[in-house]
């Protein structure tokens, strides 16, 4: 079986983050990214932990469209006994946070399987204004195996980022809790602070169980925060959350239908630079590398001549040109092809950060901060060796989630797919090819959207049932590199309007 290009690069990120969190002194981010990407692109054998190392039949692997009977037994398996409460989970203050914070924040565990002792960690921030009416948003990072809290909240869209001293925080003025109440969920168990007392759970995670546990989390979380039960709810995420988001959304739709009531008031989903469909993800990556002058004409033509990303067959000539293209790309950070590497060794330099200039060493600072005993106490977590990404076994992953996206559209769920246009891992070309394969009628022709006078934030095209938005100058982690543009984009999504067409 072949290991897909996109999966190799996503696994490279996980290995990079995992290795950097284990030892800053062994190698810097530059070396880790370079070695991991090259090793994984050149490899044509699947890792047993790779989500691509699985049978390719979507229907055999997982059937999210199957409507299970919502019986009392099913209900009892979803509603799990809990030990936490909203009051117990409230954070008085995070160590090193700036003064004058005008919003509530909570953190703790929600049990998703009491018998196995499996519990998921969440971090929840309410809006500083209009929290009683603003929508509820769930954010999911991908990997699979990467932390939505340490990565999503602390380096992308959360209210704080970590200064280079690894001890203090600065405020993100473009945090998404300006327009929504946001939950960051570390899922599945084994990721971040989430855990299971049944260690075999760490070897048998997958798309199916992740969707089931995330749904169980939400239902029980809403029991803890009942004021949000009828609130408009949206699911957002990036990267491998291109799987998580539609799978969880479909699970919610299914349970609502079978129960004949709105258990969770799902209104929409937004997926950023998401893994959606293996063949189009592959070809989109190759075409992006060539169109951005990262590989030669020879490699580009060779890959198009000898590689077949829709089958599991590998050829010697295909492998040759993939390996050659890897060497040609050289030492770049694939998740933002124009960004510098972290050339430091962790906490150093001027401790004052700026949300407008993303620090490539940010994950080092987060790693130091979240492994502080004082911080872990404030977060109400078990003493944990926290890392950005975790090595967990993955047992199921479909080659496409496009059928689920079509099903969500048919059920009236708002669907936005957005893309940072300088990401080389799940590039904008991959996203466009995936959307094109849906053959949707265009409702709103392509146009530039703006964030202020004479500044194009990106481009948008509206389809029947789906909106595609680009974020100009953003990499794989859109809110990290373009926080203001990301906030304008997500605010438009939540309001159900297209991004502004005039400055």
PEWO-V705636 format. One record per residue. RES is the residue in one small letter. NEAR is the number of other ideal C-beta (glycine too) atoms within 12 Angstrom. Layout:
{{RES;NEAR} {RES;NEAR}}
This chain:
{{x;22} {x;33} {x;34} {x;47} {x;47} {x;53} {x;42} {x;39} {x;46} {x;49} {x;43} {x;40} {x;46} {x;43} {x;37} {x;41} {x;42} {x;33} {x;29} {x;38} {x;35} {x;23} {x;17} {x;27} {x;13} {x;16} {x;23} {x;28} {x;41} {x;25} {x;25} {x;34} {x;41} {x;26} {x;22} {x;35} {x;42} {x;29} {x;24} {x;35} {x;42} {x;25} {x;28} {x;29} {x;18} {x;25} {x;28} {x;19} {x;31} {x;36} {x;45} {x;41} {x;28} {x;31} {x;20} {x;26} {x;15} {x;26} {x;15} {x;13} {x;26} {x;33} {x;23} {x;35} {x;24} {x;16} {x;19} {x;21} {x;15} {x;22} {x;13} {x;11} {x;11} {x;21} {x;20} {x;15} {x;24} {x;36} {x;26} {x;31} {x;18} {x;26} {x;17} {x;28} {x;19} {x;26} {x;14} {x;16} {x;29} {x;25} {x;31} {x;18} {x;22} {x;37} {x;26} {x;28} {x;31} {x;21} {x;11} {x;9} {x;24} {x;20} {x;30} {x;27} {x;38} {x;36} {x;40} {x;39} {x;39} {x;47} {x;34} {x;42} {x;29} {x;23} {x;15} {x;24} {x;22} {x;35} {x;41} {x;48} {x;44} {x;47} {x;48} {x;44} {x;42} {x;37} {x;29} {x;24} {x;15} {x;18} {x;27} {x;15} {x;18} {x;29} {x;37} {x;39} {x;44} {x;46} {x;51} {x;52} {x;51} {x;49} {x;50} {x;46} {x;42} {x;47} {x;46} {x;51} {x;47} {x;46} {x;49} {x;49} {x;45} {x;49} {x;46} {x;50} {x;49} {x;45} {x;40} {x;41} {x;45} {x;42} {x;33} {x;31} {x;24} {x;34} {x;23} {x;28} {x;39} {x;34} {x;31} {x;37} {x;20} {x;32} {x;42} {x;44} {x;42} {x;34} {x;33} {x;43} {x;40} {x;48} {x;48} {x;48} {x;48} {x;52} {x;58} {x;51} {x;43} {x;41} {x;50} {x;48} {x;37} {x;46} {x;34} {x;32} {x;20} {x;20} {x;16} {x;18} {x;31} {x;27} {x;21} {x;25} {x;39} {x;36} {x;43} {x;32} {x;38} {x;48} {x;41} {x;36} {x;42} {x;45} {x;42} {x;41} {x;45} {x;42} {x;37} {x;37} {x;46} {x;32} {x;25} {x;31} {x;32} {x;14} {x;19} {x;32} {x;21} {x;20} {x;31} {x;26} {x;38} {x;41} {x;50} {x;51} {x;50} {x;50} {x;51} {x;51} {x;47} {x;53} {x;53} {x;52} {x;49} {x;49} {x;50} {x;47} {x;45} {x;42} {x;43} {x;42} {x;36} {x;31} {x;34} {x;26} {x;23} {x;20} {x;22} {x;11} {x;14} {x;19} {x;30} {x;38} {x;23} {x;37} {x;34} {x;39} {x;46} {x;49} {x;49} {x;53} {x;55} {x;52} {x;53} {x;48} {x;39} {x;40} {x;28} {x;37} {x;47} {x;42} {x;32} {x;38} {x;48} {x;40} {x;29} {x;39} {x;41} {x;28} {x;21} {x;24} {x;17} {x;29} {x;34} {x;20} {x;19} {x;17} {x;29} {x;29} {x;19} {x;26} {x;35} {x;24} {x;17} {x;24} {x;33} {x;19} {x;35} {x;19} {x;17} {x;23} {x;17} {x;24} {x;20} {x;14} {x;21} {x;28} {x;24} {x;22} {x;34} {x;40} {x;28} {x;26} {x;37} {x;37} {x;20} {x;25} {x;36} {x;21} {x;23} {x;31} {x;39} {x;45} {x;44} {x;32} {x;36} {x;23} {x;31} {x;22} {x;28} {x;32} {x;20} {x;26} {x;23} {x;30} {x;29} {x;19} {x;19} {x;15} {x;22} {x;18} {x;32} {x;19} {x;33} {x;17} {x;18} {x;36} {x;36} {x;30} {x;34} {x;42} {x;49} {x;43} {x;42} {x;43} {x;38} {x;35} {x;43} {x;45} {x;31} {x;28} {x;17} {x;20} {x;36} {x;26} {x;19} {x;26} {x;40} {x;32} {x;34} {x;21} {x;17} {x;28} {x;19} {x;38} {x;37} {x;45} {x;41} {x;38} {x;28} {x;37} {x;28} {x;39} {x;27} {x;33} {x;42} {x;35} {x;39} {x;34} {x;43} {x;36} {x;25} {x;40} {x;40} {x;28} {x;30} {x;38} {x;30} {x;19} {x;25} {x;16} {x;34} {x;33} {x;45} {x;46} {x;53} {x;49} {x;49} {x;46} {x;38} {x;35} {x;48} {x;46} {x;53} {x;52} {x;43} {x;43} {x;32} {x;43} {x;47} {x;33} {x;31} {x;41} {x;39} {x;23} {x;24} {x;32} {x;14} {x;25} {x;14} {x;20} {x;16} {x;22} {x;15} {x;20} {x;22} {x;23} {x;35} {x;25} {x;29} {x;14} {x;10} {x;10} {x;19} {x;26} {x;40} {x;39} {x;29} {x;36} {x;32} {x;30} {x;28} {x;18} {x;28} {x;39} {x;37} {x;44} {x;48} {x;39} {x;47} {x;31} {x;29} {x;38} {x;40} {x;49} {x;44} {x;51} {x;45} {x;43} {x;39} {x;42} {x;37} {x;31} {x;36} {x;47} {x;31} {x;37} {x;45} {x;42} {x;35} {x;32} {x;40} {x;37} {x;22} {x;21} {x;21} {x;32} {x;39} {x;25} {x;21} {x;16} {x;15}}
